[in-house]
Amino acid sequence: MSLTTTAAAHVAHPVTLRDVRRTFATPTGPRAVLAGVDLELAAGEIVALVGPSGCGKSTLLRQVSGLDTPDAGDILIDGSPVRGTDPRTAVAFQEPRLLPWRTLTQNVRLGLPAGTSRADGAGRVAELLELVGLTASAGLRPRQVSGGMAQRASLARALARNPGVLLLDEPFGALDALTRLRMQELLLEVHAAEPTTVLLVTHDVEEALYLADRVVLLRTPDGDETSIARIIAVPGTRPRDRADPTFAELRAELLEGLGVPTHHVGPAERDLHHSI
């Protein structure tokens, strides 16, 4: 089975969230984590969620995957409601969560849909290991590989499910800076080879801008506020130029939205400074 064949057979699904709400009980009373979330993800789009800790980013991922249920609102994948753990989705977390007694091949095999034949499964696993650059390490166990390699295996395991929607919860957060950059490039290569709709949670504003078509800034809802503070469309096509001045403007906008002063000088202020 070739990568071309798999990509052609792969179908990305659109996602719709309508007035999604989630409240948790706490010792001090109910706490609204998600409120009035309205969001549309086009098939094949990459959307990043950013926001302060506790604003509901991971909770929103769990709603889409069916691992948690909203108190109110609707979540649709390809027009059909999410009811319980949804086989159209796959989730990858910050920790690889590989079984230490199994090889990388065996861990990736765990992601295959039920009923996959042994021959088809072997071909699919080999294909995915090649896609994430782990063919030479396929027989190793998690303790024998680096954190970045383990995270690549985790990504391959999620893709083995052939998801129409891939949900990534801080997948590169535990990696060193250089490995993180390499994993970002790998994710884009994987997305190009196996198009799927991606919803990505990240605390890294630059990562969000580099990877996503749109960045959704979440906030902790207060009163009648909705959880979505702002949605920013990222211009340009991938792979993007990390040094593009437009990124600096958007980065400053997002950080200001997160309450982080950037002291960023915009084009108008720079022109005024140079004219004096």
C-alpha positions as CSV (number, residue, x, y, z in Angstrom):
1,M,0.0,0.0,0.0
2,S,1.5,3.3,-1.0
3,L,1.2,6.7,0.7
4,T,-0.6,8.0,-2.4
5,T,-3.2,5.2,-2.2
6,T,-3.8,5.9,1.4
7,A,-4.1,9.6,1.0
8,A,-6.6,9.2,-1.8
9,A,-8.7,6.9,0.3
10,H,-8.6,9.2,3.3
11,V,-11.5,11.5,4.0
12,A,-11.3,14.6,6.2
13,H,-14.5,15.5,8.0
14,P,-16.0,19.0,8.7
15,V,-16.8,19.7,12.3
16,T,-19.6,21.9,13.7
17,L,-20.0,23.1,17.2
18,R,-23.2,25.0,18.1
19,D,-23.6,26.8,21.4
20,V,-21.5,24.1,23.3
21,R,-21.5,24.5,27.1
22,R,-19.8,22.6,29.8
23,T,-19.9,23.3,33.6
24,F,-18.1,21.4,36.3
25,A,-19.1,21.1,40.0
26,T,-16.4,22.5,42.4
27,P,-16.3,22.8,46.2
28,T,-17.2,26.5,45.7
29,G,-20.1,25.8,43.3
30,P,-20.6,25.3,39.6
31,R,-17.8,26.5,37.3
32,A,-18.5,27.3,33.7
33,V,-15.6,26.0,31.6
34,L,-17.1,26.3,28.1
35,A,-19.9,28.7,27.2
36,G,-21.6,29.5,23.9
37,V,-18.9,27.9,21.7
38,D,-19.9,28.3,18.0
39,L,-17.2,27.1,15.6
40,E,-17.0,25.6,12.2
41,L,-14.0,23.6,11.0
42,A,-13.8,22.9,7.3
43,A,-12.7,19.5,6.1
44,G,-8.9,19.4,6.0
45,E,-8.5,22.6,8.0
46,I,-6.0,22.9,10.8
47,V,-7.4,25.0,13.7
48,A,-5.3,25.8,16.8
49,L,-6.8,26.5,20.2
50,V,-4.9,28.9,22.5
51,G,-5.8,30.4,25.8
52,P,-4.9,30.6,29.5
53,S,-4.8,27.5,31.7
54,G,-8.2,26.4,32.7
55,C,-10.1,28.1,29.9
56,G,-11.4,24.8,28.5
57,K,-9.1,24.0,25.6
58,S,-8.6,20.3,26.5
59,T,-12.3,20.1,27.5
60,L,-13.3,21.2,24.1
61,L,-11.1,18.5,22.5
62,R,-12.8,15.9,24.7
63,Q,-16.2,17.1,23.6
64,V,-15.3,16.6,19.9
65,S,-13.8,13.2,20.5
66,G,-16.8,12.0,22.6
67,L,-14.6,11.4,25.7
68,D,-16.8,14.0,27.5
69,T,-20.3,15.2,26.9
70,P,-21.4,18.9,26.8
71,D,-24.2,20.1,29.1
72,A,-25.8,21.8,26.2
73,G,-25.3,22.4,22.5
74,D,-24.5,20.2,19.5
75,I,-21.3,18.8,18.1
76,L,-21.5,17.4,14.5
77,I,-18.9,15.6,12.5
78,D,-19.6,15.5,8.8
79,G,-23.2,16.4,9.7
80,S,-23.8,13.6,12.2
81,P,-23.9,14.2,16.0
82,V,-21.1,12.9,18.2
83,R,-22.5,10.2,20.6
84,G,-20.0,8.7,22.9
85,T,-16.4,7.9,21.8
86,D,-16.5,8.7,18.1
87,P,-14.6,6.3,15.8
88,R,-14.2,9.2,13.3
89,T,-11.7,10.9,15.6
90,A,-8.3,10.0,17.0
91,V,-6.5,11.8,19.9
92,A,-2.8,12.3,20.6
93,F,-1.8,13.7,23.9
94,Q,1.3,15.5,25.4
95,E,2.6,12.2,26.7
96,P,3.1,9.5,24.1
97,R,1.3,7.0,26.3
98,L,2.9,4.0,24.6
99,L,2.8,0.6,26.2
100,P,6.4,0.1,27.5
101,W,6.5,-3.7,27.0
102,R,5.5,-3.5,23.3
103,T,7.6,-2.4,20.3
104,L,6.9,0.7,18.3
105,T,5.3,-1.5,15.7
106,Q,3.1,-3.2,18.2
107,N,2.1,0.2,19.8
108,V,1.1,1.6,16.4
109,R,-0.8,-1.5,15.6
110,L,-3.1,-0.8,18.6
111,G,-4.5,2.1,16.7
112,L,-5.9,0.0,13.8
113,P,-9.7,-0.1,13.5
114,A,-11.3,-3.2,14.8
115,G,-11.7,-5.9,12.0
116,T,-8.5,-4.9,10.1
117,S,-7.0,-8.0,8.6
118,R,-3.5,-9.1,9.7
119,A,-2.1,-8.4,6.2
120,D,-3.7,-5.0,5.8
121,G,-2.7,-4.1,9.3
122,A,0.9,-5.0,8.8
123,G,1.0,-2.9,5.6
124,R,-0.7,0.1,7.2
125,V,1.6,0.1,10.2
126,A,4.7,-0.2,8.1
127,E,3.4,2.7,5.9
128,L,2.8,4.9,8.9
129,L,6.2,4.1,10.5
130,E,7.8,5.1,7.2
131,L,5.7,8.3,7.1
132,V,7.0,9.4,10.6
133,G,10.5,8.2,10.0
134,L,10.6,5.3,12.4
135,T,11.1,2.3,10.0
136,A,14.6,1.7,11.3
137,S,13.4,1.8,14.9
138,A,10.2,-0.3,14.5
139,G,11.4,-3.2,16.6
140,L,12.5,-1.0,19.6
141,R,10.6,-0.4,22.8
142,P,9.6,3.1,24.1
143,R,12.5,3.2,26.7
144,Q,15.0,2.6,23.8
145,V,14.0,5.7,21.8
146,S,14.0,9.5,22.4
147,G,11.0,11.5,23.5
148,G,10.6,12.9,20.0
149,M,10.6,9.4,18.5
150,A,8.1,8.2,21.0
151,Q,5.8,11.1,20.1
152,R,6.2,10.2,16.4
153,A,5.0,6.7,17.3
154,S,2.1,8.2,19.2
155,L,1.1,10.3,16.1
156,A,1.4,7.2,13.9
157,R,-0.8,5.2,16.3
158,A,-3.5,8.0,16.1
159,L,-3.3,8.0,12.3
160,A,-3.7,4.2,12.2
161,R,-7.3,4.8,13.1
162,N,-7.7,6.6,9.7
163,P,-9.4,9.5,11.5
164,G,-11.5,12.1,9.7
165,V,-10.7,14.4,12.6
166,L,-7.3,14.4,14.4
167,L,-7.3,15.9,17.9
168,L,-3.9,17.0,19.3
169,D,-3.7,18.0,22.9
170,E,-0.3,19.8,23.4
171,P,1.4,17.0,21.5
172,F,4.8,18.7,21.5
173,G,4.7,20.4,24.8
174,A,7.1,18.0,26.6
175,L,9.8,18.2,23.9
176,D,12.9,20.3,23.8
177,A,12.8,23.4,21.5
178,L,14.7,21.9,18.6
179,T,12.7,18.6,18.6
180,R,9.5,20.6,18.8
181,L,10.3,22.5,15.7
182,R,11.1,19.2,13.9
183,M,7.8,17.7,15.0
184,Q,5.9,20.8,13.7
185,E,7.5,20.2,10.3
186,L,6.6,16.5,10.6
187,L,3.0,17.3,11.4
188,L,2.7,19.4,8.2
189,E,4.3,16.6,6.1
190,V,1.9,14.1,7.6
191,H,-1.1,16.4,7.0
192,A,0.0,16.8,3.4
193,A,0.3,13.0,2.9
194,E,-2.8,12.1,4.9
195,P,-5.2,15.1,4.8
196,T,-7.4,15.2,7.8
197,T,-9.1,17.9,9.9
198,V,-6.9,18.9,12.8
199,L,-7.9,20.6,16.0
200,L,-4.7,21.4,18.0
201,V,-4.4,22.6,21.6
202,T,-1.2,24.5,22.2
203,H,0.2,27.1,24.7
204,D,2.8,28.1,22.1
205,V,1.5,31.1,20.1
206,E,4.2,30.8,17.5
207,E,3.4,27.1,17.0
208,A,-0.3,28.0,16.5
209,L,0.5,30.6,13.9
210,Y,3.0,28.4,12.0
211,L,0.7,25.4,11.8
212,A,-2.9,26.6,11.7
213,D,-5.2,28.1,9.1
214,R,-7.0,29.8,12.0
215,V,-6.2,30.4,15.6
216,V,-9.1,30.4,18.2
217,L,-8.3,32.4,21.3
218,L,-10.3,31.1,24.2
219,R,-11.0,32.8,27.6
220,T,-12.6,31.7,30.8
221,P,-16.3,32.7,30.4
222,D,-17.6,35.3,32.8
223,G,-21.3,36.1,33.0
224,D,-22.8,36.2,29.5
225,E,-19.5,36.0,27.8
226,T,-18.8,33.2,25.3
227,S,-15.6,31.2,25.5
228,I,-14.3,32.4,22.2
229,A,-12.6,35.7,22.6
230,R,-11.3,36.0,19.0
231,I,-10.7,34.0,15.9
232,I,-7.6,35.0,13.8
233,A,-7.2,33.8,10.2
234,V,-3.5,33.2,9.4
235,P,-2.5,34.4,5.9
236,G,-0.3,32.5,3.5
237,T,0.1,28.9,2.6
238,R,2.1,26.3,4.4
239,P,5.0,25.9,5.0
240,R,5.2,29.4,6.2
241,D,8.2,31.7,6.7
242,R,8.8,31.9,10.4
243,A,10.5,35.3,9.9
244,D,7.5,36.8,8.1
245,P,6.8,40.3,9.7
246,T,3.1,39.5,9.6
247,F,3.7,36.8,12.2
248,A,5.1,39.4,14.6
249,E,1.9,41.4,14.3
250,L,-0.3,38.4,14.8
251,R,1.8,37.1,17.7
252,A,1.6,40.4,19.4
253,E,-2.2,40.4,18.9
254,L,-2.6,37.0,20.4
255,L,-0.3,37.7,23.3
256,E,-2.1,40.9,24.1
257,G,-5.3,38.9,24.0
258,L,-3.7,36.5,26.6
259,G,-2.9,39.4,28.8
260,V,0.9,39.4,28.0
261,P,2.3,42.8,27.2
262,T,4.6,42.6,24.2
263,H,5.7,46.2,23.8
264,H,5.4,45.5,20.1
265,V,5.9,48.4,17.8
266,G,3.5,48.2,14.8
267,P,4.1,49.5,11.3
268,A,2.4,52.8,11.9
269,E,4.5,53.5,15.0
270,R,7.7,52.5,13.2
271,D,6.9,54.8,10.3
272,L,6.2,57.7,12.8
273,H,9.5,57.0,14.6
274,H,11.5,57.0,11.4
275,S,10.0,60.2,10.2
276,I,11.0,62.1,13.3
